[in-house]
């Protein structure tokens, strides 16, 4: 077990209240400049820290962990996803990994629905017309989009966020369909009037909107491959607020350019923070800078979970949000 005042290194700025409480409880190094750590800085932090607090943009790979000091016993991730952490290597070195599940659910679902509304109704295109001084007034055929009421929504990944998206979408009159590793219970399916598809291929070519809400794992890398993207009907829209790696971005761009997919609403990208400029040039793409969890409430709750996980661990107990599955 680590010392009574363990050395905690935090890789990015966190909410002030969280940083203040950390300073009260632990021996803390904060990143006051809020500049992302380089891999060399991450290796240095792992070599010196008892507890490392990274974020989803820090790649804690085998190289970082290989140089970790024997005193490093906890990686308390500020974020729900842990695909940036080599969980298997951490486990081999007897380093516990925790995350912050649950608190992102409602905010990410809100943003997903916002994209689901903005894209078919061409809201961003309309805003740009006004900003550029190009709007000439109302016209019967001006900026015609599509209603979402009565359309079929196919959700890929029906965990907490997927279900929250389904609840919102049902209220907007969408018919709920989903593909998941396992079928949900009747108690969950029933109120949503959700239709389960064991075959993702079969679901894709019948949907009007597809929403990606699955984690990034080796099994879901390019889950929407070029072949599967081509199964979507030309009038369909793709929404991705999950991880950029679950969609073959190059194939998506090609199909958008060819008019084989009607549009895309994206909050995540395959090579983030780099965004392919071709995406940004397409009028039928709404692109956001990874804002899914960007609410004050969400970030505060994430920080509180990090604090609880660290304090529980330091007190000699199993942290409540210990990562048990290897998503690396």
PyMOL commands that set and color helices and strands:
alter all, ss='L'
color gray80, all
select helices_A, chain A and resi 16-25+39-48+62-66+87-92+105-120+123-131+160-171+186-192+200-204+226-229+244-246+249-257+277-280+296-314
alter helices_A, ss='H'
color red, helices_A
select strands_A, chain A and resi 7-10+27-29+51-53+74-76+96-98+152-156+175-179+195-196+209-212+237-240+263-266+285-287
alter strands_A, ss='S'
color yellow, strands_A
deselect
rebuild
show_as cartoon
